[in-house]
């Protein structure tokens, strides 16, 4: 698809439109072997090689970011009252139409995927795909065998039986919970059915991909192709 060269560069790099125009004016942008003379020139980023200062611009059709979400941010693209997870994304990605693939509650932390690939997001969120999501949980009471058995058998919420989930006890008050679905406040409500309240909730993995241990709270980075693959397997 043909697009203006300034739009292509802006979407891939986050460089401002004014800066791109200066670069073109100073003859720093080439497409294939031709120097670009106007920001209005149109090219096909899937076929043409674009160079900035003789360095090849790597074109990514879609972006996949893993965010280590802190508390206090809502999983939305726009909110008129609260800070959103997109406020944590570096400026270089602001031109991409990113959105959270799934959601974490405002007070839930950990692994959140941000992308502009709608089909991929739909696939990983579809209950039919059974993508595993693992959480670290602390509750205000002792974890019992009844809870472990109940999660395995399927807790009934609002008259509907949840899919079987795995509760792995760590100590009296903490555990890992693995789900393959994502009902509203599901883990909190499942524990509430046993009279327990969740004190801390952190998503630690999606599919076979764990939250990177070197990713600080509030930071994000792009996933590699192998890491994207692990989310769906």
N, C-alpha and C positions, 0 to 999 in steps of 0.2 A: 504494500500500500504506500502510495506517495504521500509524504508529509513535508512540511517546511523544515529546512535544516535547523533553524533555531529551536523549533519545537522538539526535534529529535534529540539534539544535544542537551536541551534543558531537562527533558524527561529522564535522560540517562545519567546526568551528572549533578543536577540541582543548581548549576550555574545560572545566574540571573540572565534574563533576556538582554539587558543592557550590556552586560559583560560579554555575552556571546556576540552581539553586534560589533563590539570593539575588536574582538578577536578576528571576526570576518573582515572588518575594515583594515586590520593590520596583516591580512593574508596569512593567518595562522591556521585556517581551516581548509582542508582539502577533502575531496571525495574522489576516490580512485586516484587518478593522476591529475585531476583538475582542481585548481584553486577556486574556492567559493568566493564570489564577489558580492552576493546579495543574500540576506537572511531569508528572503522569500523563495529562494530556489528550493525545489522539491526533489526528494530522493526516496528510494525504498530501502529502509534500514535493514531489511532481510536479505538484500542482494548487494547493496553498495557498501564499499569500505570507506569509513569516515575516519579522518586523521585530525588530531589537534596537536599542533607543534610536532608534526611527523610521528605522533604516537597513535596507534590504532585504538579507536574507541570500541570497547567491548559492549555489544548490544545485548541487553537482557529483556526478553519479551515480558517476563513476569518477575516479581521480586517476592522472596519469602524471608521474613524476618522472625527470629525468636526473641521475645521480650521477657525479661525477668521482671514481671509486674510487681510493683510495690502496692501497699495499701493506699487508699485515697483516690484512686483513678477508676473511672467507669469504662467498661468495654464498649465503646461507641465511637463513631466518627465525629459526631457533633453533639454537644450538650450545652444548653444555655446556662446551666447552674453549676455543673461539676467539671473538674479536669478530666480529660479523656486520655486513654492510652496513647493516642496519636500525638499528644503533647510531648511525649517522651522520645519520639522518633527524630533522628538527626535531620537537619535542614536539607541535606542532600537528597532526602527521599520525599520531601514535601510536595514535589510535583507529581508523584505517583498517586494513584487513587487507591491508597491502602485502606484496609478495613480489618478488624479483628475476626479471625476465623473461629467462631465460637465466642464464649464470654466467660469471664471470671467476675464474681461479685466484687463490689467496691472494696470490701475488706479481705478479699482473697488474694494471695500472692502467687508468684511462680510463673510457670511456662504458659505463654500466650503467643499464638502464631498470628502474625500480621502479613497480609498478602494483597495483591491486586488481581489474583487468579480466581475468578468466581467459580469456575468448574471444579478446580482443585478443592476449594473451600467447601463446596456443596458435597463433594465426594467424601471428605474426611468427617463431615458432620452428619452424614446420612446414617440413621440407625442400622440400615442394611449392611453397612460396611464393617460394623463392630470394631471400630477403632478404639483401642484401650486408652483410657486416661487414668493416670495414677496420681493419688493425692497423699500428702502427709497430713495427718489430722491429730489434734489434741482436743480432748473433751474434758468436761468438768466432773466426770465420774469414772468408776472403774469399768474397763472393757470386759464384758462377760462372754461366756460361750454362747449364751442365747443371742447376743448381738452377732457373733460370727456366723451362727447357724441361720439367723434371720436374713442377714445380707446374702448368704449363699442361696437360700430358698427363694428370695425375692420379697422385698418389703412392699406392702400395699399402701399406696399414697393416693388419697382422693378416690378410693374405690378401684384404682388401677394397679395391677401388680408390676413392680419394676423387674427389669431383667436381673438375673443372678449377678451378684458382684462379689468381690473378694475382699475380706477384711483380714489383714495380717497384723496381729498384735505385736507391738514393740515392747511396751511396758504397761503398767496399770492404766495409764491415761493417754497413751499415744499409739498410733497405728498407721498402716498404709491401707487405703481403700482404692480399689481398681474398678472402674465403671466402663461400660460400653455404650452408655447413653448419657443424655444430659438434660434431665428434667429440671425445672425451676427450683433452685436451692436444694437440690436432691440430697446431697450428703447431710446437710443440716437437718432436713426433714426426716431422713432415715434415722438419724440418731435421736431426734426428738420423739420418734415413735417408741423409744425405750426410756424416755424421760431424761435424756442427756442433752447437754448443749455443747456446741462446737466452739472452742476458744480460739483455735488457730487452724487455718486451712491453706495449704500450699500445693499447687499442682507441680509434680516433679517430672512427669513424662507424658508424651503422646506417642502412641504406637510403640515402637522400640527405641525411640529417641528420647534420651534423658535431658533435662535442663542442664546446659553446660555449666560445669562447676566453676569455671573462671568468669562467668557472666555476672557482674555485680547487679544488685537490686537497682532497677530503673534503667538498666542498659539493654541494648538490643544489638544484634548483628545478623548479617545475612547467613542463611543456611547454604551448605554445599549441596550438590545434586545427590550425593550419598545420604546426607541427613534428611533431605526431603523424602527420599525413598523410604527411610526408616520410619517415618511417621505413618505411612500406609501399610507397613508390614510388621 
